[in-house]
Amino acid sequence: MVVASTPSGARRRAQPAPLRLLTAVPVCDGHDSAVTTVNLELARHGAEVIYLGYHCAASAIARAAVQEDVHAVGLSSYNGGHRVFFREVLAQLRARGASDIPVFGGGGGTITAADERAMKRDGVDRIFFAGTPLDGIMASIKADYARELGKDARMRGDRALGRAITLSEGAARAPGVSGRARAVGEAFVVGVAGPGGAGKSTLIDELTSRFLRRRPEGRLAILANDPSHPDSGGAILGDRVSAIYSQDDRVFFRSMATRGSLTGLSAAAPAAIASLRACGEFDLVFVESVGIGQESDPFGVFGRGPRLADAVLFVLSPHYGGRMQLQKIAMLNGADLVALNKCDDPVARTASAEIAARLASNGKDQPLHATVAARHHDPGVDRLYAAMAQMAGLERLASLAGSHP
């Protein structure tokens, strides 16, 4: 896939779409209070902030910057070694064809004025020193990094795919964008829904680990949707923080803000899914909705809109509020796979019995998978992945690949 962009000289042009920034704390640094404060302030000013967390490798930062197609990368370094680390991030961006993504940062008293001069010579764009007012930081970031992200025919691979999704976000309100049926050879799309706090992101990451082990040559994509703030329009897109196994070059991970869409998905999600299906690189795509309510149908299961997923996984935790609440959850009627996560909770036994009875009343032979996604190598997640892989035809493909001499 190839897309084009405006030349780098357009960097300081104002643009109507939200400013997308990647923030992270370098490897061997666990100081996250400052970057958390900056993240919240950026979101309050209308930015979409993709936060990677702390102890992040340079390669993970560059990979995320490319896939997320961000306007800039901001690093918070309080642990020393900043000159070497920032230089390595810049090198990783260049290696991925993303030298146009600027890198800025801060580090309290650990980054000196002399360090800043050397870091700027290396290519770092800006250092914010201790004592700089937050309003000043916000004004500088918006003035320096807001720019239109347009087509660029020179882009390749994940960079091109990331930009294609950015362009679909800009055109999300255009008519005619809808889901479509899966074609032969295209990626199998699994929609993942459930209430907030059920552990959807962690479960997706554990399922990703099974995919990577079972299919050593395959690629997987994740579209993680998070809500935009209804007041500022900004968002904290933090699903990458819980992604351990998904930090792999065989995983394409894109965070999407809903930007006012009330469906549980970004309005650009159908176009993004279509791009992931059609590019021919992925065997499997997970699309995670925001935490949904009782009447939500983000993937069009009940036919009121285009069906966006080939299968839907609905995830619950044991604390759903009792049997009466279960009767109200429409997705329990339409989901292809149902998981009761956090089954190490003492109330999980009762919850399992109640949910199983609710599913049995549907008469659709919907098995309930008991999982503990927070526990690595959980046998319940193994069984869930096996059921999903069989549905997607992944195990059959793996067997055929293994039969070749």
N, C-alpha and C positions, 0 to 999 in steps of 0.2 A: 504494500500500500504506500502511495506517495501523495503527500499534500504539500502545499506551498504556504509561505508566510510573508508578512511584510519585511522589508530589509531591517537590519539591526539599527539603522539610523532612526527608525520610527519609535525608538525606545521610550521617549518621553511624551508621546502623544496620549491624551486622555482617552479612556475607553469606557463604554457604558457597562460592560460586564464586570462582575466583582473581581477585585484583585485577588489572585490565588498565590499564596505564599507557603513554602515548605519550611518548617522550623524543626530543629533537632539539637540535641546535646551530644558532643563527640564521645567516642569510645573512651572508657576509663574515667568518665565524668558523670557523677550522679547528682549534680546540682541542678534541680529543675524548677526551683521556686521563681527565679527571675523569668525564665522563658514562659512559664505558665502565666505569669502576670502579663507579659507582652502579648501572648496568644489571646487572652481574654480582651485586652484593649484593642488589638487588631480586629477581632470579631465585632466588638462594639462599634468600630468605625467602618463596618461593612465589608471587611475582608473575609475570604474563605481561607482558613488556616489548616493545612495538612500537617499534623504534629506526629513526628516519628518516635518521640520519647527520648530517654537518655541512653548513654552507652551505645551510640550508633556508629557503625563503621562508615568510612568514607564511601565505600562501594554501595552500601545500602542507601545512603543519602543521594548519591548520583542517580542510582536506579529509580528511586522514588521521584526525584525531580523530573526525570525524563518521562516516566509513565504518567505522572500527574500533570505534566505540561505547565509548570508553574511560572509565574512572572519572575520570581527571585527565590533564593535560598537564604535563610537566616540561621546562623549558628550561635549558640550561647555557650561560651567556653570559660570555665572557672578553674580548671585543673592544670593549667600549663600545657605546653606542647602545642599551642595554638598555631604557631607559624608553620610547623610541619603538617599539622592536620588540615588546615585551610588549604595549603598548597596541594595536598593529596586530593581533597575534594575537587579542586579546580582541574587537576589532572584527570580524575575519573570522569568529570563532565566532558572534557575534551575528547576522551576516548569513546564516549557514547554519542558524539556529534552534537553536544549541547553546550559549547563554549559561550554561546550567547546568553545563557542564563546567569545573571549576576549573583554574586555571593556577598552578603554582608554579615556583620556579627557584632558581638559585644562580650565583655568578660570582666565586668567590675574593675578591680585594680590589677588583674593579672595581665591584661594587655596594655602595654605602655605605648607612649607616643612614638618611640623608636620602633617598636614592634609594628605599629600601624604603618609607618613609612615603608618598612620592608615588605609587609603583607600587601600593600598597594602595588608595589613593584612586581609582586608575584601575580597580581591580577584581582585581588580582593577589592570589592567596590567601595565599602564603607565600614568603619568601626564606630560604634556608639559607646562612649565612655561612661563610667559611673557618674551619676549626677545629672545626666542629660534628662530633661523633663520628658515624661511620656508623651505629652502633646507634641513636643518637638520631634520625637522619634516618629510618631504617627504621620505628622505632616511631611517629613522627609521621605518616608517610605512610599507614601501615596504619590508624592511629586516625582520621585525618582524612578519608580518601577511600574506605574500604570501605563500600559501600552496595549495596542491592539495586537492580538495573536491571530494572524491570518494565514493564508495558504503559503506553503513553501515546498516547491517541487524537489528541493534537495534533500528533504528529510527521508529517512529510511527506518525500517524496523519499528521498534517500540516508540521511537520519537514521532514517526509519521502517524502511528495509531493513536498516540496521545493527542496529537494535534487534531486528528479527525474527530475525536470525541469533543474536544474543545469547540470546534466549529459546529458540531451538532448541538452543543449547549447554547451557542449563540443563536441558532435557528430553531430552538425548541418549540416556539409558538407557530412555526410555519405549518400550513395545512398539509395533510397527506402523510405525515410521519406516523407510522403504526407498526405493530408487530406483524410477524408473518410466520407461516409454518416452516419447520425445519426441512432443509433440502438434504439430499443424500451427500454425505461427506462433510457436512457442516458440524460445528460444535453442538454438543448437547447442553441445553441451558437449564439449570436448576434454580428456581426462585426460592429464596429462603426468607420466611416471614415468621413473626411471632412478637409477643409483647416485649417492651424494653426490659432489659435485665435477664432475659432468658438464657443468654450465653451464645447468641447466634454467631458472633464474630469468632469466638474461641472455637466453637464447633466447626465452622468453616475452615479454620486453620488446621484443625486436627484431620478433617477430611482431606485437606490439601496434602498433608503429610502422607496419607495412604496413597493418594494418586501419584505423588512423586516417587514413592517406593515401587509401586506396582507397574508404573509406566515410565521407565527411565529415559525414553526418548520423547515423551509427550509434553505438551504445554497446556497450561490452565490459566484462565482469567477470572478475576474477581471484580465485580462492580459493587462498591459499598456505598449505600445511600445514607446520608445523615440529614437531619432537619436544618434548614436555615432559620435564623432568628426572625420572628415576624416583625420586629421593630427595626433593627439595624440592617437586616438582610445578610449579615455576616454569618459565619458558621465555624465551628470547631470540628474538623473532620479527623477523628482520632482512631479509626478502626485499624490503622496500621500499627498502633501501639501494641495491640494484643496479637499481632501477626508474627509468629516465630518461624514457622516452616515456610510461610509465604515470602520470606526474604530470600528468594531464589530467582535466578535469571530465567528459569522456566515458568515463572509465574508473572503474569501481567496484572497489576493491582491498580485500580483507579477509584478514587474517592469522588463522590458526586453529592453536591448539596441540592436540596429539593427546590430552592429558589421560588417558594410560594406554592408549589404543587402540593395538593392535599391528598394525593393518592398513595403516599408511602414511598414513591419513587420520584426522581427527577423527571421533569417533562421531557428531557433529552434521553432518558433511559431506553426507550424503544429504538432510537437511532443508534445509540451506543451498542446495544445488543446486536442490532443488524450488522454493524461494522465488525464486531467480534466474531459473529457467525461466518461472515462472508470472507474474512481475510485468509482463512484456510490454515491458520497457525495453531488453533486450539482444539483440543478434544473435548474439553469440558469448560463451562462458564458458570460461576456462581453469581447470582444477583441478590444482594442482601437489601431488603427494604428497611426503612426506619421502623422503630417499635410501633406496631399497629394496634388498632382497637378491635372491638368485637364485630363490627360490620365491614371491616376493611377487606378489599379484594385487589391487592396491588398488581397481581399478575393476570387478571382477567379470567379467573377460573370459572366464574359463573356466567360468562358470555355477555356481560354488559359492556365489554370493550374488547380490544384485541388480546388474544392470549399471548403473553410475552415469554412464557417459559414452557419447556417440554415436560417438566415435572416440577411440583412444588413441595418443598419440605417445610412443615410447620413445627416450630420449636416452642415448647412450654417449659417453665420451671415448676416445681411442686407447689409454689405459692400463688395459685391462680384465683383463690377466693371461694372455692367450694363448688359443689355439683351444679347449683343454679347458674353460676357464672359459665361453667362449661357448656350449658345448653345454649348460651347466647353467642358463642364463638363460631361464626359462619365458616371460617377456614377449616375447622375440624370436619366439615362436610365435604370440602373440595380438595383437601390436600392429598397428594399421592403418597407422601411419607410423613410420618408424625414421630417426633422425638420428645421424650420427657427427659430434659437435661437436669443436671445437678442432682442425680439420683443418690448421691452420698448424703443428702439431707435426710434427717430422721422421718420427715412426713412423706417421703417419696413412695413408701409402700402403699399408703392409702391413696395417694395421688395416682399411682399407676393403676390401681383397681378402678378408680372412678373414671379415668380417661379411657381405659380399655372398654368399660361398659358403654361410655358415650360413643366410641367408635363402632362398637358392635351394633348399636342402634341404627347406624347408617346403612348397614347391610352391604358394604362395599369391600369387605375383606381388607381393611386397613390395619396392618400390624403396628403395634406401638413399640418403638425402640427406646430402651432405657440407656441413657448415656451419662458419662461424667467427663465432659470435654476438658475440664481443668486437670484431669489426670492423664498423663501421657500413656499411650498404649492401652487405652481403655477397651476391653472386649466389646462393650456395647457400641462404641464408635466403629469398631471393626465390622460388626454386623450391619450397622447402618450403611457404611460405605459399600459393603458387598451388595446390599439390596439396591442401592443407587447405581452402582456400576453395572449391575445386571440390567437394570432398566435402561441405562444409557448405551448398552452394548460394549462397554469398555473391557469387561472381562473376556468376552468372546474375541475382541481384537487382540488382547494381550496373549490369549492362547494361540491364536493364529501366528502372531509374531514369534512366539516361543517355539513353534513347530518348524520354523525355517532352519536349515542347516547352517 
